[in-house]
């Protein structure tokens, strides 16, 4: 029996979910990417194919790749979205489990004023 890596399973989940959700100008898709070095998030308008706002760990001074750092990234993205007059969004966790850094990022964005 062939062994499936955890990342290929995540990519399958990502494709399945991505077929169902889409972002617009008024309600963009918040796409999350996690690496071993940081966490990245973008507010994407899929209709026009443009990124409306983005945030990552390197933009925050003295931030570490931890749950607290992810929460700060969420707050930073919320500030940028509110400055661009975006108040609601769709959260696309890209196949990652909703716990740890992915959950903290969503909580930080909610604290910053975004609604999912």
Secondary structure as the mmCIF struct_conf table of DSSP 4:
data_model
#
loop_
_struct_conf.conf_type_id
_struct_conf.id
_struct_conf.beg_label_comp_id
_struct_conf.beg_label_asym_id
_struct_conf.beg_label_seq_id
_struct_conf.end_label_comp_id
_struct_conf.end_label_asym_id
_struct_conf.end_label_seq_id
HELX_LH_PP_P HELX_LH_PP_P1 UNK A 2 UNK A 5
HELX_RH_AL_P HELX_RH_AL_P1 UNK A 6 UNK A 18
TURN_TY1_P TURN_TY1_P1 UNK A 19 UNK A 20
BEND BEND1 UNK A 25 UNK A 26
STRN STRN1 UNK A 27 UNK A 34
BEND BEND2 UNK A 36 UNK A 37
STRN STRN2 UNK A 39 UNK A 45
TURN_TY1_P TURN_TY1_P2 UNK A 46 UNK A 49
STRN STRN3 UNK A 50 UNK A 56
HELX_RH_3T_P HELX_RH_3T_P1 UNK A 57 UNK A 59
BEND BEND3 UNK A 60 UNK A 60
TURN_TY1_P TURN_TY1_P3 UNK A 61 UNK A 62
BEND BEND4 UNK A 65 UNK A 66
HELX_RH_AL_P HELX_RH_AL_P2 UNK A 67 UNK A 83
TURN_TY1_P TURN_TY1_P4 UNK A 84 UNK A 85
STRN STRN4 UNK A 88 UNK A 92
TURN_TY1_P TURN_TY1_P5 UNK A 94 UNK A 95
BEND BEND5 UNK A 98 UNK A 99
TURN_TY1_P TURN_TY1_P6 UNK A 100 UNK A 100
HELX_RH_AL_P HELX_RH_AL_P3 UNK A 101 UNK A 112
TURN_TY1_P TURN_TY1_P7 UNK A 113 UNK A 113
STRN STRN5 UNK A 115 UNK A 115
#
